[in-house]
Amino acid sequence: MNLEFLAPYFLGPYGENNDVFEKVLTELLRDHIYWRRNIHPEDLPAISTFASQSPEYQEAIAKMRTELHKLTASLKKSVPFFSPRYIGHMCSDLMMPGLIAQMVTTLYNPNNVSFEAATVTVDLELKVGKQFADMFGFNTDETKSPCAWGHLTSGGTVANYESLWNFRAAKYYPVALAEAVKKLQLKLPNSIILNGPLAEANLWQLTNLSIDNVLSLKHETEVAISKAYPELGSKFNDCVEQYRIETVGPAYFYSNHLGLKQPLVLVPGSAHYSWQKAMRVMGFGSDQLIKIPVHSNMRLDINALRKTLEGALSKNIPILACVGILGTTEFGTVDPIHKILELRDEFSAKGLDFYVHVDAAWGGYLASMFREEDGSTMSHGKAKKMFNYFPSKEVFKSITSVKDVDSVTIDPHKLGYLPFGSGGFISRNQNITDLLTQEAPYVFEEMDKSVETPATKQFEKLGQYILEGSKPGSVAAASYVTNQVLPLDYKNFGRVIRQSIKTSEYFFDKLLELKEKIKGRANLCLPYTPDTNLICIVINPVGNKSITYLNDFTKQIYQHLKISRDSSPKDREFIGSSTQIMRKNISDNHAVELCEMLGIQDKYFVKEVNNKTLESDRIMLLRHTIMNPWLANDTNGNDYVVKYCDYLESLILKYLDIE
């Protein structure tokens, strides 16, 4: 494979671009020093030129150098994510534009909580949010509504938390709005949104409105009050705040509205563990997180989702959100986002409304492959011509349907090839922030809300609108510079992602060759056709019917691929990762299919292990993340895909012979 186009963007597994990296970094370091000296050149140096001559100074510098050398010596034991021999977790070589931008910006130490603490990088962060929104197909024209906005987080976990924080604010705001109208005994015109008086709407109506309708209800109510009761001023908003769930807390809120049941959050069985954490952090309770089974390709079972929604509707149980995964952490699979949206519209018409969030922490950047330079979406036919297998019609529809969801999580520190920790949260309707604003007088000064301002001005007091407070502006600089060097369309950043998918297809084919090669001795199974660039395999010796033995055999092989305290990463031929198929997370039909595929007895593949059960409730897989740019680089005969398959074959045969 010709990978020359990637050469300018990475430091390289051998440090091939060290001269460029060092030269640019040194130039920018010197530029930073010049900036320090020219802020007020009339000021005299604070550190005396004689200070370096003192014993205390020399001792301090010596201690610093010693500790830094000890640190770098220890860091040599780190996992070599940059190496093509690393095919484990979602880490790889880093992009030079972002890496240098983050290192250099750290010298300036901006705090993106507010423009006053980050006069450059707050704007960059908001621009990055717009870049992501454009990539997903959201509207970013502020003259049209709804207009999207986004910002960066420390990672996908916080972005997932933020989605529920947004959704809870929207879900229950109408209840507080109605309570305030009743408390103040206001006589208002019938609501267009509710098709009747706000004060007479029942709890089910008030908690089953789309985000757009919640915000429209808020706006029409405030307009009506300003006309009929201009003397109220901010008193009405203060009254609303007194009834909000965020003010009184869940216990009082639900006890004051006895007809209101706890909301459910629906996720596929393959969802990241952060969703269970999010339910606990947000106070919903992990019992309210309902895992929808996945079917034979490890995607959310849309029929099972329908049944859950029907059950909730029949019992008047509200649904806060349904989460679709665009690139699961374990398997890289893509849920049917377009079908989730169809169900949302169908059940909304029946009176059950819920919000849709896409957890695209892993697969978000895949959208860049289908984005034309003018911002339009390319056709499926054009996309297919760039690959051998990818993308299936289902996957293409899912990725290109993200433009219609309510919010998205994305992780630049994964497929964005940027340093940790950098996540992102994108919301389709920026006006939802009106429900979230928190004010701190020492950080945020009053903004004239009567004057319309562009988003970069409106959100310059960023900490008011997000979960996090202080946050590094260097992360924003890294994302912004990278997206400027390689815009998020198919001819630029999409080309990098495309190469990773093509390498995955090549790896997939080589694994099929290996499967054929060892079929007389072991069954090498690829249980899921890859949706993205994660490939999982199961290995079962021929004739084995035991899940326990299958797992034990796989563990023996994995011992040669895993990182452990007993060995140095540099002593590993290749470094991989593993995952498990949990019986409780898949449907009964899929469990049977999987066992037939592997040649094991499905009656022992059970949802729970008890004292009488000798088999397992899980199946172990070897997991490969194919994102390193140089995996299939055969320029110097270093085709690491072939090398890995040969190495894997030798391990399989070794343990078969031992047995």
C-alpha positions, 0 to 999 in steps of 0.5 A: 500500500502506498502511504506516502500521503500520510508521511507529513502528518505523523512523527512516525514509529521510527521518529522519521520526522524528528527533524521537522518536529524538533525544528518546528517545536524549537521555533515555537518555543523561542517564539514563546520566549520572545512573546514573554520578553515583549509584553512589557519590554520596559520591565526588568527581569524578575530573576536576577542574572546572578541567581544561577550562580548561587548554590541553592539555584544550582542544587534546585536545577540539579534536582529538577534534572535528576527527577526529569531524567528518572521520569523519562527513564521510567517512561521507556517502559510505556506502551508503544502506541506509535508502533505498528506492532501495537494493535490493542486499544484505541491508541496510535501514533499521534498527528504532528499538527495537533501534538505540537499545537497542544505542547506549544499552547500549554506554555501559554496555559489558557483556561477555557472556562472563560474568554477572560482566562483564554482570549484565544482558545475559547474561540478555537474550541467553539470553532472546533464544535462547529467543525464537528457539527458540520461534519455530522451534517447539523445546521450551523447557520445561526440565521436558521433554527435549530442551530448546533453548537459543540465544545470539548470535554476531557473525554467521551465519558463526560460528554455522555454525562452531559447528554443526560444533563441536557436531556433532564433539563429539557424533559422536566422544564415544562413541568416547572414552567406550568407550576410557575404559571399556576403559582402566580395565577397567570392568565395566558393564551392557549399554548400552540405547542400544547394545543391548550392552556399550559396550566391545564396540561397533564404531567404526561403531556409536559414530559413528552415534548421534543427538545425543540418543542420544549424550547418553543414552549419556553419562548412562547410563554415568556413572550405571552408574559412579557405582553400580559404581565410586563411588570413581572420582570425576572420574577417569573423566571425566578419562580420557574427555577424554584420548581425545577428538578435541578433546584428541589432535587429528584426526591422532592420533585417526584414526591410533588408530582406523584403521577410522574414515574422515574424515566428510563434510559435505553442503551444497547447491550454493547454500550460503554460502561460509562452509561451505567456510571452516568446514571448513578452520577446523575441520580437516576439510578442504574436500575433505570438503565435498560439494556436492549439486546443486540442481535447477530451482528452485535448491533442494537436489536430494533425489534427488542427496542420496539417492544421496550417502547411499547411496554413503557407506553402501556404503563406510562413510563417516560423514556428520557433517551435512547442511545445508539452507538456509532462504533462500540468500544468492544466490537466497533459495530454501528447501531441502526441510528436511522431506525432508532429515529424512525421509532422516535417519530412513530412513538412521538405520534403516539404520545411517547417522546424521547431524545436520541443521543449517539455515542460516537466516541470511537466512530464519529470521525467516520462521518468525515469520509462521507462529507463532500468539500462543500459540506454535502453528503456523498452518495452510498455508491460513491462511498462504496467505490473507495473500499472492497466491503465498507460501508454496508448500506445499513452502516452508511444510513446510520452514519449519515442519519446522525444529523437528525439526532439530538446530540453526539459524543466524539473523541478526538483522542481516539480516531482524531489521533490527538493526545489524551484527554480530548472528547467532544459534545455536540448538540443539535439545538444550541438554545438548550443551553438556556436551561443549563446556565450557571453563573459565578460572579468572580468568573462570569460578568453579566451579558446583555441578553437583549442583544443578539450575539454570535455563538463565539460571543454568546458562549465565551463564558464557556464554563456557564454552559457545560459540566466542567469548569477549568479546562485546558485550552491546549486541547482546543488548539490541538483539535483546531489546528489539526482540523485546519490542516486536514479539514473534516471531509473525504479529501482530507481527514477522511482520507486518513480514516479511509486508509485505516478502514482499507487496512482493516479490510486487508487484515480481514482478508488475511485472517480469512486466509489464516482461517483456511490454513488452520481449519483442520486443527482450529476454528478461527472465527470472525463472529462479526463482519467489521462495521469499522476498524475493530476486528475480533476473533474467536479461536476454538480447537477442532472438536472442542465443545466446551466454552471453558476450554475455548476461553482457557485456550484463548487466554494462553494465546493472549498471554503473549499479546497482553501488557503485564507487570512481569514483562516489558512492552518492548519484549512483545512481538505484538501487543493486542487486547481482548474482550468478551461476549457476555451472554446477558447482553445478547439475544437467545437466537444470537447465543445459539447462532454463535455457539453453532458457529464455534462448534460449542454446546449452547446449553452451557452458554448461560446468562448467570454462572452458579455453583452448579454451572461448570461452563461460562457466561462469556466467550473470550475474543482477541480484539484488534484496533486497526488504526495505526497508519503504518500497519500495512506499509510494505515500503521496506518489507514491513507488512505488519499485518502479514507478520501478525497473522504468521505470529498468531498462527505460530501461537495457535499451533504451539498450544495445540501441540502442547495439548 
